[in-house]
């Protein structure tokens, strides 16, 4: 019974500390000085990109790959991965699990 009361008291103490910390973090700080700093408007700045400020499209139209070619490569990759999974399920081995893929889509 004493242990239950001790756990209950410690839990209530932890809850009180958490509530006080949460209240202090969410309420704005009250300043005792009557002067409030003057807020100046901030100049709006366009958001920057991660690596560059502007995106440059490719110049040559020949650099695009047709959708059919991409779909064929993806289908071939899926077939190779399914075949590898099937062969592993038929006879699982450590060497077969760590073999390199023959697909062009390699991480």
Secondary structure, DSSP 8 states (H G I E B T S, - for coil): -HHHHHHHHHHHHHHHHHHHHHHHHHS----SSS---------------SS-SS----S-GGG---HHHHHHHHHHHHHHHHHHHHHHHHS--HHHHT----SS---
